[in-house]
Amino acid sequence: MIMLLFFFVSLSAQDASDSFIRANALYQKNECAAALKIYDQIASKGAATWYNMGNCAYMLNDHIHALLYWKRAYKYGNTLIQHESIENMKKLSFPYAPLPHPYSNIPPGLMQILFFCIFGVFLIVGYFLIQAKRWIFLAMSFSVLVSAGRITHEVYSASQQALIMQDTDIKAGPEAHYHQLKTVRAGTTVKLVKQKAEWSQILVDGMRGWVENKHLEKI
């Protein structure tokens, strides 16, 4: 069963690699529409794929999708891709800041496990080192735990960002009949708070409100 699973994973990775190569060949010929179509079919897209998709969208004058793809490239990319993505985003009329946290692609659950493992080691070592002054040990333990929780929360919050794809109204609730709070312009980066059916609660400029999912894309 493990070998069979590995076989299918290998096939999937090979298909993605072949698609990336074919799309790159079309991209080099400036056949951006055809290249973008193939890039979009790749199931697990890396930073290079998102970056090239942004370039294709820009060449096709689809600036809002170029911004979205370059933001995703920045989120998952290395230093070079992040730099190039920022430089490209400066060409657009849309605002390119704030950018997602460069480490926001780390799953929050994994971050929590990592911090609690570190905390566990701290407990074991600290127990033997500071038996004489347990109140110091307890204070340090509490500080480490609070810090771990805070960092995990910040990483999780940074990862929950979305891009407004067209001018839309923020509503006070997750239905069209709720009153309008303000209008958010296309290209605005917002923080996702929670989702309910076809609506998402967002945080922008210190204000919470609801927009339809069709008006935004998660970064």
C-alpha positions as CSV (number, residue, x, y, z in Angstrom):
1,M,0.0,0.0,0.0
2,I,2.9,2.4,0.8
3,M,4.6,1.6,-2.5
4,L,1.4,2.1,-4.4
5,L,0.8,5.5,-2.7
6,F,4.4,6.5,-3.4
7,F,3.9,5.5,-7.1
8,F,0.8,7.8,-7.4
9,V,2.6,10.6,-5.6
10,S,5.5,10.3,-8.0
11,L,3.2,10.3,-11.0
12,S,1.5,13.4,-9.7
13,A,4.8,15.2,-9.2
14,Q,6.0,14.2,-12.6
15,D,2.8,15.5,-14.2
16,A,3.2,18.8,-12.4
17,S,6.8,19.1,-13.5
18,D,5.8,18.3,-17.1
19,S,3.0,20.9,-17.0
20,F,5.4,23.5,-15.6
21,I,7.9,22.9,-18.4
22,R,5.2,23.1,-21.1
23,A,3.8,26.3,-19.7
24,N,7.3,27.8,-19.4
25,A,7.9,27.0,-23.1
26,L,4.7,28.8,-24.1
27,Y,5.6,31.7,-21.7
28,Q,9.0,32.1,-23.4
29,K,7.2,32.5,-26.8
30,N,4.9,35.2,-25.2
31,E,1.9,32.9,-25.6
32,C,0.8,34.0,-22.1
33,A,-2.9,33.0,-22.4
34,A,-2.0,29.4,-23.2
35,A,0.8,29.3,-20.6
36,L,-1.5,30.7,-17.9
37,K,-4.1,28.0,-18.6
38,I,-1.5,25.3,-18.1
39,Y,0.0,26.9,-15.0
40,D,-3.5,27.1,-13.5
41,Q,-4.0,23.4,-13.9
42,I,-1.1,22.5,-11.7
43,A,-2.5,21.2,-8.5
44,S,0.3,22.1,-6.1
45,K,1.7,25.4,-7.2
46,G,5.0,26.6,-5.9
47,A,6.3,30.2,-5.7
48,A,7.9,30.0,-9.2
49,T,4.5,29.0,-10.7
50,W,2.7,31.8,-8.9
51,Y,5.4,34.2,-10.1
52,N,5.1,33.2,-13.7
53,M,1.3,33.3,-13.5
54,G,1.6,36.9,-12.3
55,N,3.8,37.8,-15.2
56,C,1.4,36.2,-17.7
57,A,-1.6,38.0,-16.2
58,Y,0.3,41.3,-16.4
59,M,1.2,40.7,-20.0
60,L,-2.6,40.1,-20.6
61,N,-3.4,43.4,-18.8
62,D,-5.2,41.5,-16.0
63,H,-3.6,43.5,-13.3
64,I,-5.8,42.4,-10.4
65,H,-4.9,38.7,-11.0
66,A,-1.2,39.7,-11.5
67,L,-1.3,41.3,-8.1
68,L,-2.9,38.2,-6.5
69,Y,-0.4,35.8,-8.1
70,W,2.6,37.9,-7.2
71,K,1.4,38.2,-3.6
72,R,1.2,34.4,-3.4
73,A,4.6,34.1,-5.0
74,Y,5.9,36.5,-2.3
75,K,4.2,34.5,0.4
76,Y,5.8,31.2,-0.6
77,G,9.0,32.3,-2.3
78,N,12.6,32.7,-1.4
79,T,14.3,36.1,-1.0
80,L,14.9,36.5,-4.8
81,I,11.3,35.7,-5.7
82,Q,10.0,38.0,-2.9
83,H,12.2,40.9,-4.2
84,E,11.1,40.4,-7.8
85,S,7.5,40.1,-6.8
86,I,7.7,43.4,-4.9
87,E,9.3,45.2,-7.9
88,N,6.6,43.9,-10.2
89,M,3.8,44.9,-7.9
90,K,5.2,48.5,-8.0
91,K,4.3,48.6,-11.7
92,L,0.6,48.2,-10.9
93,S,-1.9,50.9,-10.0
94,F,-3.2,48.8,-7.1
95,P,-1.6,49.1,-3.7
96,Y,0.9,46.3,-3.0
97,A,1.2,46.6,0.7
98,P,0.8,45.2,3.3
99,L,2.4,42.0,2.2
100,P,1.7,38.6,3.8
101,H,4.1,37.5,6.5
102,P,7.0,35.6,4.7
103,Y,6.6,32.7,7.1
104,S,2.8,32.6,7.1
105,N,2.8,29.5,4.9
106,I,3.8,27.5,8.0
107,P,0.7,25.7,9.2
108,P,-0.4,27.1,12.6
109,G,-0.9,23.6,13.9
110,L,2.8,22.8,13.2
111,M,3.8,26.0,14.9
112,Q,1.9,25.0,18.0
113,I,3.4,21.6,18.1
114,L,6.9,23.1,17.7
115,F,6.4,25.6,20.5
116,F,4.9,23.0,22.9
117,C,7.9,20.7,22.2
118,I,10.3,23.5,23.0
119,F,8.2,24.3,26.1
120,G,8.3,20.6,27.1
121,V,12.1,20.5,26.9
122,F,12.2,23.7,28.9
123,L,10.0,22.1,31.6
124,I,12.2,19.1,31.9
125,V,15.5,21.0,32.0
126,G,14.1,23.7,34.2
127,Y,12.8,21.3,36.7
128,F,16.2,19.9,37.4
129,L,18.0,23.3,37.3
130,I,15.7,25.5,39.4
131,Q,14.3,23.2,42.0
132,A,15.4,25.5,44.7
133,K,13.5,28.5,43.3
134,R,10.3,27.1,41.9
135,W,8.6,30.4,41.7
136,I,11.2,31.6,39.2
137,F,10.7,28.5,37.2
138,L,6.9,28.9,37.2
139,A,7.2,32.5,36.1
140,M,9.6,31.6,33.3
141,S,7.3,28.8,32.2
142,F,4.3,31.1,32.1
143,S,6.3,33.7,30.0
144,V,7.4,31.1,27.5
145,L,3.9,29.7,27.1
146,V,2.4,33.2,26.6
147,S,5.1,34.1,24.1
148,A,4.5,30.8,22.2
149,G,0.8,31.4,22.0
150,R,1.3,35.0,20.9
151,I,3.7,34.1,18.1
152,T,1.4,31.3,16.9
153,H,-1.5,33.8,16.9
154,E,0.4,36.3,14.9
155,V,1.6,33.8,12.3
156,Y,-2.0,32.4,12.0
157,S,-3.4,35.9,11.6
158,A,-0.9,36.8,8.9
159,S,-1.7,33.7,6.9
160,Q,-5.4,34.5,6.8
161,Q,-5.2,37.3,4.2
162,A,-7.2,37.9,1.1
163,L,-7.3,40.2,-1.8
164,I,-10.4,42.2,-2.8
165,M,-10.8,41.4,-6.6
166,Q,-13.3,44.1,-7.4
167,D,-14.8,47.2,-5.7
168,T,-17.3,45.9,-3.2
169,D,-19.4,47.0,-0.3
170,I,-18.7,45.8,3.3
171,K,-21.9,44.8,5.0
172,A,-22.7,44.7,8.7
173,G,-23.8,41.1,8.5
174,P,-23.5,38.0,6.2
175,E,-26.5,38.9,4.0
176,A,-27.2,41.3,1.2
177,H,-29.9,43.1,3.2
178,Y,-27.6,44.3,6.0
179,H,-26.6,48.0,5.8
180,Q,-23.4,49.1,4.1
181,L,-20.4,50.0,6.3
182,K,-18.0,51.2,3.6
183,T,-16.8,50.4,0.1
184,V,-13.5,48.5,-0.3
185,R,-11.5,49.1,-3.5
186,A,-10.1,46.3,-5.7
187,G,-6.6,45.5,-4.9
188,T,-7.0,46.0,-1.1
189,T,-5.4,43.4,1.1
190,V,-7.7,42.4,4.0
191,K,-7.5,40.0,6.9
192,L,-9.9,37.1,7.0
193,V,-11.6,36.6,10.3
194,K,-14.2,33.8,9.6
195,Q,-16.5,32.5,7.0
196,K,-20.2,31.7,6.9
197,A,-21.7,30.1,3.9
198,E,-21.0,32.4,0.9
199,W,-19.8,35.3,3.0
200,S,-16.5,36.1,4.8
201,Q,-16.0,38.4,7.7
202,I,-12.9,40.6,7.1
203,L,-10.9,43.2,8.9
204,V,-9.8,46.3,7.0
205,D,-8.7,49.7,8.4
206,G,-9.7,48.6,11.9
207,M,-13.3,47.8,10.8
208,R,-14.9,44.4,10.7
209,G,-17.6,43.6,8.1
210,W,-18.8,41.0,5.7
211,V,-18.3,40.6,1.9
212,E,-19.4,37.9,-0.5
213,N,-16.7,35.3,-1.2
214,K,-17.0,35.9,-4.9
215,H,-15.4,39.3,-4.4
216,L,-12.2,38.1,-2.8
217,E,-9.4,35.5,-3.2
218,K,-7.3,34.1,-0.4
219,I,-3.6,34.9,-0.7
